Amino acid sequence: MRDITGKPELYSINTATLGFQSSLPAIIDACAQRGIGGIAPWRKELDGCHVQDIARQLKACRISVSGLCRSTFYTAPTQAERQAAIDENRHALDIAAELGARCYMQVVGGLPAGSNNLEEARRQVREGIRQLLPHSHDTGVPIALEPLHPMTAADRSCLSTLRQALDWCDELDPEGDYGLGVAVDVYHLWWDPELFSQIARAGKRILAFHVSDWLVPTVDLVNDRGMPGDGVIDIRSIRHQVESAGYNGQVELEIFSSRNWWTKDQDQILDTSIERISEYC
Ligand code: ZN
């Protein structure tokens, strides 16, 4: 396992961690001042920006993009809505390519509105991904399936485990021709008794590694993630497994924290982020 202590060039900051307080150029400057090697921006932050300008700034600062967040949900009641989502995701792949993103992050969607058919939701997602794979290949940006904790199955992600994500990879891209892969997010996967065996199975399919911590108690299912060290996840052991499987990309900190971290200023969040990744990841 790599020694990442005191090596911010191996860290990436998912910009959600900073609570969307400032513009992307200001975030990039703040990360560059600290020697941070990567960011994972959100599509909404790029609205109204010239993507080429952002790409130029990133290059000048030697900051890479560990992933572009995130897909429009694939699940929807009508074919027209599902097609619109696929078209949006196709366009997002173009933006990801301009930024040189290492992958395009997929939060796939939960049940279509008004439905209780989880299998149909999963079928819709697989169909959407299948249609995007050629464009992913053409743009050179791999699609990263991110399984989310099953508590989000109804409204955010009918993809819940790493095994399920890898089964979909095997089904949709059996030879790896399209580079379809997965994101391992410790917040979503730490509880899974199959986690280590599925990480080993994933091997080169691991495109991203996301860290945060599970607070006890967790009071909001989405927006109460902890900083590494404040919760109960053995993050370092999971990183050991991920790197043993062949992952050598950045360690991306991704925190949603409406009650705590988002109330602090950006400099404080960034300084704490570096300390905690260094000490607890
Ligand atoms: Zn994540």
Boltz pocket constraint, residues with backbone or C-beta under 6 A from the ligand:
constraints:
  - pocket:
      binder: B
      contacts: [[A, 146], [A, 183], [A, 185], [A, 210], [A, 254]]
      max_distance: 6.0
